[in-house]
Amino acid sequence: MRRTFLAAGLLAFLVFRAAAAEPAWRDQPLPAEAERLNRTADHAASAATAARLYAQSIRLAPTNGPALYGLGRALLDQDRAADALKVFRRLDALYPGEPDVFEALAAALARLPEPRRADVDEGLAFAERAAQLSPDAPAAWHVLSVLRHLDGDYAAAAEAARRAVELDAQDPSDPETTARYQQQEIACNDALSVFSPLD
């Protein structure tokens, strides 16, 4: 009897872990039309079109996590970091504690046109949590590197950039993303060579 109870408990734990592995904001049931709009937006020809479709989907389902995330990313692609930040803050309020959302918040803060000291500090906190919760995610390490670079900690920025490149090499992204990770590593190494004191 005890063995059966332990087996059932282990099974419940494994099911819980499998469920927890996927961000909760991706799992919410949506109206069929909202799902259709999300799929269409995912394959839109431009970021502007994607943003419009995601916005329509959100009007149908205001807690639509995939559409909120997609809208934020589409706004970032249009260099509208401040607008993207508002969307990601809303997503974080609805689904707190998600590493993908922490990474997105950090990315938006890093891409503000003139980030203030408070923006960099907040972005660093989000990026560090994202890397801690998803240590195998190259995007988390990349944005951590960008923010450490903005913070002036070039050695730590280079270390995070190397981690992003290493992880990306294990499971390559699209060529544009891979190139961005590599460029960040080069920028960090260049900064180190310029700003490091001479021996």
NUTI-420399 format. One line per 3 residues: number of its first residue (from 1); their letters; for each residue y, z negated, x negated of N, C-alpha, C, O. Coordinates in pm, 1 decimal, padded with zeros to 6 digits. Layout:
! NUTI-420399
NUM) a) Y:Z:X:Y:Z:X:Y:Z:X:Y:Z:X; ...;
//
This chain:
! NUTI-420399
1) mrr) -00120.2:00000.0:-00083.2:00000.0:00000.0:00000.0:00125.7:00000.0:-00087.0:00220.2:00075.2:-00062.8; 00124.3:-00087.4:-00189.9:00240.1:-00093.9:-00278.3:00260.2:00038.7:-00351.7:00373.5:00082.4:-00372.0; 00148.9:00102.9:-00391.6:00157.0:00230.4:-00461.0:00219.6:00336.7:-00371.7:00299.5:00418.0:-00418.1;
4) tfl) 00183.4:00336.2:-00242.6:00240.5:00430.9:-00147.0:00390.3:00407.0:-00131.6:00469.0:00501.6:-00127.0; 00429.2:00279.2:-00123.8:00570.8:00244.5:-00110.4:00650.1:00291.5:-00231.9:00759.6:00346.1:-00218.1; 00593.3:00269.6:-00353.0:00661.9:00312.3:-00474.8:00673.7:00464.1:-00481.5:00776.6:00517.6:-00522.9;
7) aag) 00567.2:00533.0:-00440.4:00570.2:00679.3:-00441.4:00676.0:00731.8:-00345.2:00748.4:00826.3:-00376.3; 00684.0:00669.1:-00227.6:00784.5:00710.4:-00129.1:00925.2:00683.2:-00181.9:01016.5:00763.4:-00162.2; 00941.7:00569.1:-00249.2:01072.1:00536.8:-00305.9:01112.0:00635.1:-00414.7:01227.3:00677.5:-00421.9;
10) lla) 01015.1:00671.6:-00500.2:01042.7:00767.9:-00605.9:01079.6:00903.1:-00547.2:01171.8:00968.6:-00595.7; 01008.5:00945.7:-00443.1:01037.3:01073.3:-00378.0:01179.0:01071.8:-00319.4:01252.8:01169.4:-00333.0; 01216.5:00962.1:-00254.9:01350.6:00952.3:-00196.5:01457.5:00959.3:-00305.9:01561.4:01022.8:-00288.3;
13) flv) 01430.4:00892.4:-00420.4:01525.1:00895.5:-00531.6:01541.3:01036.2:-00586.9:01653.0:01079.4:-00615.2; 01429.2:01108.7:-00602.6:01436.0:01244.8:-00654.8:01509.7:01338.1:-00559.8:01586.5:01424.1:-00602.9; 01485.8:01320.3:-00429.8:01557.1:01402.4:-00331.1:01706.6:01371.9:-00337.8:01789.3:01462.9:-00332.1;
16) fra) 01741.0:01242.4:-00350.2:01881.3:01203.4:-00361.1:01944.8:01264.4:-00484.9:02056.4:01315.7:-00478.1; 01875.2:01259.6:-00598.2:01929.6:01316.4:-00722.3:01950.1:01465.5:-00709.3:02051.6:01518.1:-00755.0; 01853.4:01536.5:-00646.4:01866.8:01681.4:-00628.9:01986.8:01712.5:-00541.2:02061.4:01806.5:-00568.3;
19) aaa) 02005.5:01633.1:-00435.5:02120.0:01654.6:-00346.2:02250.7:01625.0:-00419.1:02350.3:01694.7:-00399.8; 02250.0:01521.5:-00502.8:02371.4:01483.4:-00573.3:02408.6:01583.7:-00681.3:02524.6:01589.6:-00722.1; 02312.4:01663.0:-00728.6:02339.7:01758.7:-00834.4:02434.0:01869.8:-00787.9:02507.1:01926.2:-00869.3;
22) epa) 02433.6:01901.4:-00659.8:02519.9:02006.0:-00605.5:02643.8:01940.8:-00546.3:02632.3:01847.9:-00466.4; 02763.6:01988.6:-00584.6:02883.9:01924.9:-00530.8:02884.5:01921.3:-00378.3:02849.9:02019.6:-00312.8; 02924.2:01806.9:-00322.3:02922.3:01789.1:-00176.8:03011.5:01889.4:-00105.7:02983.2:01928.5:00007.5;
25) wrd) 03119.7:01931.6:-00171.8:03211.1:02023.3:-00104.5:03148.3:02160.8:-00082.7:03197.6:02239.2:-00001.5; 03041.6:02190.1:-00153.5:02972.0:02318.2:-00131.9:02872.6:02311.5:-00015.7:02828.9:02414.9:00034.8; 02837.3:02190.5:00026.3:02725.3:02172.2:00118.0:02763.5:02157.0:00264.5:02675.6:02151.5:00350.5;
28) qpl) 02892.9:02150.1:00294.8:02933.2:02123.3:00431.6:02898.7:02240.8:00523.6:02924.6:02356.1:00489.1; 02839.9:02211.8:00641.1:02813.6:02320.3:00737.1:02945.1:02378.2:00787.6:03039.9:02304.8:00815.3; 02949.8:02509.9:00799.2:03071.9:02579.9:00839.1:03045.1:02671.3:00956.9:02931.6:02715.1:00975.9;
31) pae) 03147.7:02701.5:01037.1:03131.8:02804.1:01140.6:03093.6:02938.1:01076.9:03132.1:02967.3:00963.7; 03018.7:03017.4:01149.7:02970.3:03145.1:01095.0:03084.7:03234.0:01047.2:03072.9:03298.8:00943.2; 03194.9:03238.0:01121.2:03307.3:03323.5:01081.7:03372.5:03273.5:00953.1:03416.7:03353.6:00870.7;
34) aer) 03378.7:03141.0:00935.5:03433.9:03085.9:00811.3:03344.4:03122.2:00692.6:03394.0:03157.2:00585.5; 03214.1:03113.8:00711.8:03121.4:03152.9:00604.4:03137.0:03300.3:00570.1:03133.8:03338.2:00453.1; 03154.0:03383.7:00673.0:03171.2:03528.1:00650.3:03299.3:03554.4:00570.1:03299.5:03634.1:00476.3;
37) lnr) 03407.5:03486.7:00608.2:03533.0:03503.6:00535.5:03519.9:03456.6:00390.9:03572.9:03520.1:00299.8; 03449.8:03346.1:00369.9:03428.3:03297.4:00232.9:03353.9:03400.7:00149.0:03392.5:03428.9:00035.6; 03246.5:03457.1:00205.6:03168.6:03557.4:00131.3:03253.3:03679.7:00099.6:03245.8:03733.3:-00010.9;
40) tad) 03333.2:03723.8:00194.8:03419.1:03839.9:00172.0:03522.6:03808.8:00064.4:03549.2:03891.1:-00023.1; 03580.7:03689.1:00071.9:03680.2:03649.2:-00027.8:03618.7:03639.1:-00167.0:03682.9:03673.9:-00266.0; 03494.7:03591.6:-00174.8:03426.9:03578.3:-00304.2:03418.4:03711.6:-00377.9:03414.4:03714.9:-00500.9;
43) haa) 03415.5:03822.1:-00302.0:03400.1:03954.8:-00362.5:03523.8:04041.8:-00342.3:03515.8:04164.3:-00351.0; 03637.0:03979.7:-00315.8:03760.1:04055.2:-00290.9:03804.7:04128.5:-00416.9:03776.0:04086.1:-00528.8; 03874.6:04238.1:-00396.6:03918.0:04322.0:-00508.7:04035.0:04260.8:-00585.1:04057.5:04296.5:-00700.8;
46) saa) 04109.1:04170.4:-00523.9:04223.9:04110.4:-00591.4:04234.3:03963.2:-00553.9:04182.2:03919.1:-00451.5; 04303.0:03888.9:-00639.5:04323.9:03747.1:-00612.6:04409.4:03727.2:-00487.6:04389.2:03631.1:-00413.4; 04503.9:03816.4:-00464.1:04589.7:03804.5:-00345.8:04508.3:03820.4:-00218.2:04526.4:03745.3:-00122.4;
49) taa) 04418.4:03918.8:-00217.4:04331.9:03938.7:-00100.5:04239.7:03819.8:-00080.7:04220.7:03773.1:00031.6; 04182.1:03770.7:-00190.6:04094.3:03654.5:-00181.9:04169.6:03534.9:-00124.5:04117.1:03464.6:-00038.2; 04292.0:03511.2:-00171.3:04370.8:03397.7:-00122.8:04395.9:03409.4:00027.1:04386.9:03310.4:00099.8;
52) rly) 04427.1:03529.0:00072.9:04453.1:03549.1:00215.8:04328.2:03520.0:00298.6:04336.8:03455.6:00403.1; 04212.7:03566.8:00252.6:04087.5:03546.0:00326.3:04046.3:03398.6:00326.0:04002.7:03345.6:00428.2; 04060.3:03333.0:00210.6:04028.0:03190.2:00205.1:04119.2:03110.9:00298.7:04074.0:03017.8:00365.4;
55) aqs) 04247.8:03147.5:00303.7:04341.1:03077.0:00391.6:04300.1:03092.9:00538.1:04309.3:02997.9:00615.8; 04254.7:03213.4:00575.9:04205.3:03234.7:00712.7:04084.3:03147.0:00740.6:04071.8:03089.4:00848.7; 03995.7:03137.2:00643.1:03875.8:03055.7:00658.2:03911.0:02908.0:00673.4:03848.4:02836.9:00752.1;
58) irl) 04011.6:02861.5:00597.8:04053.5:02721.4:00607.1:04113.2:02691.8:00743.9:04095.9:02581.9:00796.6; 04183.2:02788.7:00801.8:04238.2:02767.0:00936.3:04126.5:02745.1:01038.0:04143.6:02670.3:01134.3; 04012.5:02810.1:01016.7:03897.6:02791.3:01106.3:03827.3:02658.3:01081.7:03774.4:02597.5:01174.7;
61) apt) 03826.9:02612.9:00955.5:03756.0:02489.4:00918.4:03838.2:02418.7:00811.1:03820.8:02446.6:00692.5; 03927.8:02327.6:00850.5:04021.0:02265.6:00754.7:03955.5:02189.6:00639.1:04018.1:02171.6:00534.6; 03830.4:02144.5:00656.1:03762.4:02073.9:00547.1:03667.1:02166.0:00470.6:03573.5:02119.7:00405.5;
64) ngp) 03691.7:02294.6:00479.1:03608.6:02398.7:00419.5:03622.4:02394.4:00266.4:03711.0:02458.2:00209.5; 03533.4:02318.0:00200.8:03540.4:02300.1:00056.4:03536.0:02428.4:-00024.3:03621.2:02448.1:-00110.9; 03438.5:02518.1:00001.1:03434.5:02641.5:-00077.5:03561.5:02725.2:-00065.2:03605.0:02786.6:-00162.6;
67) aly) 03621.7:02728.0:00055.0:03745.0:02805.5:00072.9:03862.2:02738.6:00001.8:03945.4:02807.2:-00057.6; 03869.8:02606.7:00006.9:03976.2:02536.6:-00064.4:03964.3:02560.0:-00215.1:04063.4:02588.5:-00282.4; 03843.0:02547.6:-00266.9:03821.7:02570.8:-00410.2:03855.7:02715.4:-00445.8:03924.4:02741.4:-00544.6;
70) glg) 03806.6:02809.8:-00363.7:03833.7:02951.2:-00389.4:03981.5:02983.7:-00381.3:04032.7:03061.1:-00462.2; 04051.6:02924.6:-00283.3:04195.5:02947.6:-00270.7:04268.8:02895.4:-00393.6:04357.7:02962.2:-00446.6; 04231.3:02775.7:-00439.0:04295.3:02721.8:-00558.6:04275.7:02811.0:-00679.6:04369.3:02835.3:-00755.8;
73) ral) 04153.4:02859.9:-00697.1:04125.2:02948.8:-00810.9:04201.1:03080.6:-00797.7:04251.4:03133.3:-00896.9; 04209.6:03134.0:-00675.9:04283.1:03258.4:-00654.1:04431.4:03239.3:-00685.1:04495.0:03327.9:-00742.2; 04486.2:03124.4:-00647.6:04626.5:03095.3:-00678.3:04647.3:03082.3:-00829.0:04748.6:03128.6:-00881.4;
76) ldq) 04552.9:03019.9:-00899.2:04562.2:03012.3:-01045.4:04561.1:03152.1:-01106.6:04634.9:03180.1:-01201.1; 04476.4:03239.9:-01051.5:04469.1:03377.4:-01102.3:04600.1:03452.4:-01082.4:04627.2:03550.5:-01151.7; 04681.5:03405.8:-00987.2:04812.2:03467.0:-00962.4:04924.8:03391.7:-01034.6:05042.8:03414.0:-01007.5;
79) dra) 04886.2:03301.5:-01127.7:04983.1:03220.5:-01202.0:05068.7:03134.7:-01109.5:05188.1:03116.3:-01132.9; 05006.5:03082.8:-01004.7:05073.8:02992.6:-00910.7:05011.8:02853.6:-00925.2:04952.3:02800.2:-00831.6; 05027.1:02797.0:-01044.0:04958.9:02671.9:-01076.1:05003.2:02556.3:-00987.0:04920.3:02474.2:-00947.5;
82) ada) 05131.3:02548.3:-00954.8:05179.8:02438.0:-00871.2:05118.0:02444.1:-00731.6:05081.5:02341.2:-00674.8; 05106.5:02565.7:-00676.5:05042.6:02581.0:-00544.8:04893.6:02549.1:-00553.1:04837.8:02485.0:-00464.1; 04829.6:02594.8:-00661.4:04687.1:02566.1:-00681.0:04663.7:02415.5:-00690.6:04565.7:02363.9:-00636.8;
85) lkv) 04753.4:02345.7:-00758.8:04740.2:02201.1:-00775.7:04740.8:02130.4:-00640.0:04663.3:02037.2:-00618.3; 04827.6:02174.2:-00549.1:04831.8:02114.7:-00415.0:04698.6:02133.1:-00342.8:04649.9:02041.4:-00276.7; 04640.1:02252.5:-00355.7:04511.8:02281.0:-00289.7:04401.3:02195.2:-00349.8:04320.1:02138.1:-00276.8;
88) frr) 04397.9:02185.8:-00482.6:04293.7:02105.9:-00546.5:04310.1:01956.1:-00516.4:04210.9:01884.0:-00506.1; 04433.4:01909.8:-00502.5:04454.1:01769.5:-00464.0:04398.3:01744.3:-00323.5:04338.4:01639.9:-00297.7; 04417.9:01839.0:-00235.0:04362.3:01826.2:-00099.7:04210.0:01823.5:-00104.6:04146.5:01743.8:-00035.5;
91) lda) 04151.2:01911.2:-00186.9:04006.0:01914.9:-00201.5:03954.1:01783.2:-00258.3:03851.3:01732.4:-00213.5; 04024.7:01727.9:-00356.6:03984.8:01601.3:-00417.4:03994.6:01486.3:-00316.7:03911.7:01395.3:-00318.3; 04095.2:01490.3:-00229.4:04108.7:01386.2:-00127.2:03993.7:01392.1:-00027.0:03947.0:01288.9:00021.2;
94) lyp) 03948.4:01513.9:00004.0:03837.1:01531.0:00098.4:03702.4:01497.6:00035.4:03616.2:01438.1:00100.0; 03684.5:01536.1:-00091.0:03555.5:01520.3:-00159.7:03579.1:01456.8:-00296.5:03570.6:01525.5:-00398.3; 03608.3:01327.6:-00300.7:03641.2:01263.3:-00429.0:03520.9:01253.5:-00522.5:03405.8:01246.0:-00479.6;
97) gep) 03552.6:01253.9:-00652.1:03449.9:01229.5:-00753.4:03371.1:01350.8:-00797.3:03269.5:01335.5:-00865.2; 03414.3:01472.7:-00760.8:03339.2:01593.6:-00795.4:03386.9:01650.4:-00929.3:03505.9:01678.5:-00943.7; 03298.1:01668.0:-01027.4:03341.4:01716.6:-01159.0:03406.1:01853.9:-01155.6:03499.9:01879.0:-01231.3;
100) dvf) 03357.9:01945.2:-01068.3:03420.6:02077.2:-01059.4:03565.1:02066.6:-01013.2:03651.3:02142.3:-01057.6; 03590.5:01972.5:-00924.3:03726.5:01953.9:-00873.5:03813.6:01889.9:-00980.5:03930.4:01926.1:-00994.2; 03758.8:01794.6:-01057.4:03834.3:01736.8:-01168.6:03874.1:01846.0:-01268.2:03987.6:01849.6:-01315.9;
103) eal) 03779.2:01934.7:-01298.8:03808.9:02043.9:-01393.0:03917.3:02135.2:-01336.8:04005.8:02178.7:-01410.4; 03911.2:02164.5:-01206.9:04010.7:02251.0:-01143.6:04149.0:02185.6:-01144.4:04249.1:02252.0:-01171.3; 04154.4:02055.5:-01114.9:04281.4:01982.9:-01120.5:04339.1:01986.5:-01262.4:04458.7:02009.3:-01280.8;
106) aaa) 04253.8:01964.0:-01361.4:04298.8:01967.4:-01501.0:04351.2:02105.9:-01537.5:04453.3:02118.3:-01605.0; 04280.2:02211.0:-01492.4:04322.6:02347.8:-01522.9:04458.4:02378.3:-01461.5:04542.8:02441.0:-01525.5; 04480.0:02334.5:-01338.3:04608.8:02358.7:-01273.0:04721.2:02284.2:-01345.8:04829.0:02340.0:-01366.1;
109) lar) 04697.1:02160.4:-01384.6:04799.0:02083.7:-01456.6:04828.8:02146.4:-01593.1:04944.0:02149.3:-01636.2; 04725.7:02196.2:-01660.5:04743.9:02258.7:-01791.9:04823.6:02387.8:-01782.8:04889.2:02427.8:-01879.0; 04817.7:02453.8:-01665.6:04882.8:02584.2:-01652.3:05017.8:02578.5:-01581.9:05076.1:02682.3:-01551.0;
112) lpe) 05068.0:02457.2:-01556.4:05204.0:02447.0:-01503.2:05300.3:02510.0:-01603.3:05281.8:02494.1:-01724.0; 05402.7:02581.2:-01556.3:05492.3:02652.6:-01649.0:05555.0:02562.7:-01756.3:05560.9:02600.7:-01873.2; 05601.5:02444.2:-01717.0:05658.4:02351.0:-01813.1:05602.4:02211.4:-01785.4:05670.4:02127.5:-01726.4;
115) prr) 05476.9:02186.7:-01828.6:05415.7:02057.2:-01796.5:05491.4:01941.4:-01859.6:05529.4:01946.9:-01976.5; 05513.1:01836.1:-01780.3:05576.8:01714.9:-01829.6:05471.7:01627.7:-01898.9:05351.8:01654.0:-01889.8; 05518.0:01524.8:-01967.3:05426.2:01430.9:-02032.7:05327.1:01373.4:-01932.0:05208.3:01360.5:-01961.4;
118) adv) 05376.9:01338.4:-01811.7:05289.1:01282.2:-01708.2:05185.0:01383.6:-01662.4:05071.8:01346.3:-01631.8; 05222.0:01511.7:-01657.4:05127.4:01616.7:-01617.4:05014.1:01628.6:-01719.9:04897.0:01638.5:-01683.3; 05050.1:01627.4:-01847.5:04949.5:01637.9:-01954.3:04857.5:01515.9:-01951.3:04735.8:01529.4:-01963.7;
121) deg) 04915.1:01398.2:-01935.0:04833.4:01276.1:-01931.0:04737.4:01278.4:-01811.8:04619.9:01244.2:-01825.5; 04787.8:01318.8:-01695.5:04701.0:01325.6:-01577.7:04593.0:01431.7:-01596.6:04476.9:01409.8:-01562.1; 04631.8:01546.8:-01651.5:04534.0:01652.6:-01677.4:04425.7:01608.2:-01773.3:04308.0:01638.1:-01753.4;
124) laf) 04465.6:01536.1:-01878.4:04367.0:01483.9:-01973.8:04267.6:01390.4:-01906.4:04147.5:01396.7:-01932.7; 04318.1:01303.9:-01819.4:04229.0:01210.2:-01749.9:04128.2:01287.1:-01664.0:04009.8:01253.8:-01662.9; 04174.7:01389.6:-01592.3:04083.1:01469.8:-01510.4:03982.8:01545.3:-01598.0:03863.7:01548.9:-01567.3;
127) aer) 04031.1:01605.4:-01706.8:03943.8:01684.0:-01793.9:03838.1:01596.3:-01859.8:03722.4:01636.6:-01871.6; 03877.0:01477.0:-01902.6:03780.3:01386.3:-01965.5:03672.9:01344.0:-01866.1:03555.6:01334.0:-01902.0; 03712.5:01319.0:-01741.0:03612.9:01283.4:-01639.1:03520.1:01401.6:-01610.5:03399.6:01383.6:-01593.1;
130) aaq) 03576.5:01522.0:-01605.8:03494.0:01640.1:-01580.7:03391.2:01659.5:-01691.9:03274.2:01686.4:-01664.6; 03434.7:01645.9:-01817.4:03342.4:01662.3:-01930.7:03238.9:01551.2:-01934.7:03124.2:01574.1:-01972.9; 03279.0:01430.8:-01895.2:03185.3:01318.4:-01893.0:03079.4:01338.0:-01785.3:02961.4:01312.2:-01808.6;
133) lsp) 03121.2:01383.6:-01667.2:03028.4:01400.1:-01555.5:02945.2:01527.5:-01566.2:02833.0:01532.7:-01515.9; 02999.1:01629.6:-01631.1:02927.6:01757.0:-01648.9:02933.3:01797.4:-01796.0:03003.4:01892.2:-01831.4; 02859.9:01726.2:-01882.2:02871.0:01752.7:-02026.2:02819.4:01889.8:-02069.0:02845.3:01932.8:-02181.4;
136) dap) 02746.8:01959.2:-01981.2:02696.4:02092.1:-02014.8:02783.3:02204.3:-01957.7:02744.0:02320.9:-01963.1; 02899.4:02171.5:-01903.8:02987.1:02271.5:-01842.5:03092.8:02317.3:-01942.9:03182.0:02239.5:-01976.6; 03085.4:02440.6:-01991.2:03183.9:02485.3:-02090.7:03326.6:02484.5:-02036.6:03420.2:02460.2:-02112.8;
139) aaw) 03345.7:02510.6:-01906.9:03481.5:02513.3:-01850.4:03548.8:02377.1:-01864.0:03669.1:02369.4:-01888.8; 03471.4:02269.1:-01847.9:03528.1:02134.9:-01860.6:03574.8:02110.0:-02003.4:03682.2:02053.6:-02024.5; 03495.7:02151.3:-02101.2:03533.1:02131.7:-02241.4:03650.6:02220.8:-02278.6:03736.3:02181.1:-02357.6;
142) hvl) 03655.0:02340.7:-02222.4:03765.7:02431.8:-02252.3:03898.6:02372.2:-02206.4:03994.8:02367.2:-02283.0; 03903.3:02327.0:-02080.2:04030.3:02273.5:-02030.3:04065.1:02142.6:-02101.7:04182.9:02112.2:-02120.5; 03964.9:02065.8:-02141.1:03991.9:01946.3:-02221.2:04055.9:01985.1:-02354.2:04148.2:01918.3:-02400.9;
145) svl) 04006.9:02093.0:-02414.8:04065.2:02142.0:-02539.8:04210.0:02185.7:-02520.2:04296.9:02153.4:-02601.2; 04235.3:02259.7:-02411.9:04372.0:02307.3:-02384.6:04467.8:02188.6:-02370.2:04578.1:02190.3:-02424.7; 04425.5:02087.5:-02297.6:04512.7:01972.2:-02274.0:04529.8:01886.5:-02399.7:04638.3:01833.8:-02424.2;
148) rhl) 04423.8:01872.3:-02479.1:04438.5:01799.5:-02605.2:04533.9:01874.3:-02698.8:04610.3:01812.8:-02773.1; 04528.4:02006.3:-02694.0:04619.8:02088.5:-02773.9:04763.6:02065.1:-02728.5:04853.1:02047.3:-02811.2; 04785.8:02065.2:-02596.7:04919.0:02037.2:-02543.3:04966.0:01897.7:-02582.1:05085.5:01874.0:-02600.2;
151) dgd) 04871.3:01806.2:-02594.7:04901.1:01667.1:-02630.2:04928.1:01651.5:-02779.9:04974.8:01546.5:-02824.0; 04898.9:01755.0:-02857.5:04921.1:01748.9:-03001.5:04805.5:01693.2:-03081.7:04818.6:01672.4:-03202.3; 04691.2:01668.4:-03016.5:04573.7:01617.2:-03087.1:04485.6:01737.4:-03124.1:04386.3:01766.8:-03057.5;
154) yaa) 04524.9:01805.5:-03232.0:04461.3:01933.5:-03264.9:04316.6:01918.6:-03310.6:04234.1:02005.9:-03283.7; 04284.9:01809.4:-03379.3:04146.1:01789.4:-03423.1:04054.7:01771.2:-03302.2:03947.9:01832.1:-03295.9; 04095.4:01688.4:-03206.6:04014.6:01667.7:-03086.1:04010.0:01794.0:-03001.9:03908.4:01822.8:-02938.8;
157) aae) 04119.9:01870.1:-03000.4:04122.6:01996.6:-02926.8:04022.8:02095.3:-02986.8:03951.3:02164.1:-02913.9; 04018.3:02102.0:-03118.9:03924.5:02192.8:-03185.9:03780.2:02152.9:-03158.3:03694.2:02238.5:-03137.5; 03754.4:02023.8:-03158.2:03619.4:01974.2:-03130.7:03575.1:02014.5:-02989.4:03462.9:02061.4:-02970.4;
160) aar) 03663.0:01996.1:-02890.9:03629.8:02033.5:-02752.9:03614.3:02184.5:-02739.0:03527.6:02231.7:-02665.5; 03697.9:02260.0:-02809.2:03687.1:02406.5:-02804.8:03553.5:02453.1:-02861.7:03489.8:02542.8:-02806.5; 03511.1:02391.6:-02972.8:03380.6:02426.8:-03031.5:03267.7:02398.3:-02932.9:03173.3:02476.4:-02920.7;
163) rav) 03278.5:02286.4:-02863.1:03175.3:02251.7:-02764.9:03170.2:02355.2:-02653.5:03061.7:02394.8:-02610.8; 03285.2:02399.3:-02606.4:03289.6:02501.3:-02501.3:03223.6:02630.9:-02548.1:03145.8:02691.9:-02474.7; 03255.1:02672.0:-02670.0:03198.1:02796.3:-02724.3:03047.3:02782.9:-02740.9:02972.8:02875.2:-02708.1;
166) eld) 03001.6:02668.2:-02791.8:02857.5:02645.3:-02809.3:02782.9:02650.8:-02676.3:02678.2:02714.8:-02666.0; 02836.5:02584.3:-02575.5:02770.6:02582.5:-02444.0:02772.1:02720.5:-02380.5:02674.4:02761.7:-02318.1; 02882.1:02791.3:-02396.3:02891.3:02926.3:-02339.8:02791.2:03020.4:-02406.9:02736.1:03109.3:-02342.1;
169) aqd) 02768.1:03000.7:-02535.9:02672.3:03086.3:-02607.2:02529.5:03066.2:-02555.4:02448.0:03158.4:-02559.4; 02499.7:02944.9:-02506.7:02366.0:02917.6:-02453.4:02342.8:02986.6:-02320.2:02230.2:03024.4:-02287.9; 02449.4:03003.0:-02242.8:02440.5:03067.9:-02111.4:02570.7:03144.4:-02090.4:02660.9:03095.8:-02022.2;
172) psd) 02580.8:03264.3:-02148.8:02709.6:03333.0:-02155.4:02774.5:03357.9:-02019.0:02708.6:03393.6:-01921.4; 02906.6:03337.5:-02016.7:02986.7:03368.3:-01899.2:03017.1:03517.8:-01900.6:02956.5:03593.7:-01976.3; 03111.0:03559.2:-01816.7:03156.8:03697.6:-01823.4:03234.5:03715.6:-01953.5:03285.3:03617.7:-02008.2;
175) pet) 03245.0:03838.1:-02004.3:03309.6:03861.1:-02134.9:03452.6:03807.2:-02142.9:03494.1:03758.6:-02248.0; 03527.7:03815.2:-02033.8:03666.1:03766.5:-02034.7:03671.9:03615.1:-02056.8:03755.0:03565.5:-02132.8; 03582.5:03542.8:-01989.1:03579.3:03396.7:-02004.7:03534.7:03359.2:-02145.0:03593.0:03270.8:-02207.6;
178) tar) 03431.1:03426.5:-02194.6:03383.5:03400.3:-02331.0:03494.8:03423.5:-02431.7:03512.6:03344.1:-02524.1; 03570.0:03531.7:-02414.5:03680.7:03561.2:-02505.9:03788.3:03453.2:-02498.8:03847.4:03417.7:-02600.8; 03814.0:03400.7:-02378.9:03914.2:03294.8:-02363.6:03872.0:03168.5:-02437.4:03954.3:03102.7:-02501.1;
181) yqq) 03743.2:03134.6:-02428.8:03693.0:03016.7:-02500.3:03707.1:03036.7:-02652.2:03747.6:02945.6:-02724.4; 03673.3:03156.4:-02698.4:03681.0:03184.3:-02841.3:03825.4:03184.0:-02891.2:03853.8:03135.7:-03000.8; 03916.8:03238.4:-02809.6:04058.6:03239.3:-02847.0:04114.1:03097.2:-02856.6:04195.7:03067.2:-02943.7;
184) qei) 04068.7:03010.4:-02766.0:04113.9:02871.8:-02771.0:04067.0:02804.3:-02898.7:04142.3:02728.9:-02960.4; 03943.1:02830.6:-02939.1:03892.9:02771.7:-03063.7:03975.0:02820.4:-03182.7:04008.4:02741.9:-03271.4; 04007.9:02950.0:-03185.1:04089.6:03004.5:-03293.9:04228.0:02939.8:-03295.2:04279.5:02903.9:-03401.1;
187) acn) 04288.4:02924.9:-03175.3:04421.7:02863.9:-03166.3:04419.9:02720.4:-03219.1:04513.0:02677.6:-03287.3; 04313.8:02646.9:-03187.3:04302.7:02508.3:-03234.8:04287.8:02503.1:-03386.4:04350.2:02420.4:-03452.8; 04205.2:02591.5:-03440.3:04185.8:02594.3:-03585.8:04314.1:02635.7:-03657.4:04345.6:02584.4:-03764.8;
190) dal) 04388.4:02729.7:-03596.5:04516.7:02769.8:-03655.1:04614.3:02652.3:-03655.6:04683.9:02628.5:-03754.3; 04618.2:02578.6:-03543.0:04707.7:02463.2:-03534.7:04669.6:02357.7:-03638.3:04756.3:02295.2:-03699.4; 04539.5:02338.6:-03657.4:04494.6:02241.5:-03758.0:04539.5:02281.3:-03898.0:04581.9:02196.8:-03976.8;
193) svf) 04529.8:02411.3:-03928.5:04566.0:02456.6:-04062.3:04716.0:02445.9:-04086.2:04759.8:02427.8:-04199.9; 04795.3:02457.2:-03979.0:04941.9:02449.8:-03993.9:04989.7:02306.1:-03997.6:05075.1:02270.4:-04078.8; 04934.4:02223.1:-03909.3:04988.0:02088.0:-03891.3:04913.9:01978.2:-03966.6:04964.6:01866.6:-03977.1;
196) spl) 04794.8:02007.3:-04019.5:04723.7:01902.9:-04093.9:04795.4:01877.1:-04227.3:04839.0:01971.6:-04293.1; 04807.3:01752.5:-04266.5:04872.6:01722.3:-04394.2:04789.5:01776.3:-04512.2:04666.7:01783.0:-04506.3; 04859.4:01813.7:-04616.9:04790.2:01864.8:-04737.7:04717.5:01751.0:-04806.3:04764.8:01637.4:-04809.0;
199) d) 04600.1:01783.7:-04862.5:04524.2:01682.1:-04938.5:04591.1:01656.3:-05072.9:04542.9:01574.5:-05151.2;
//
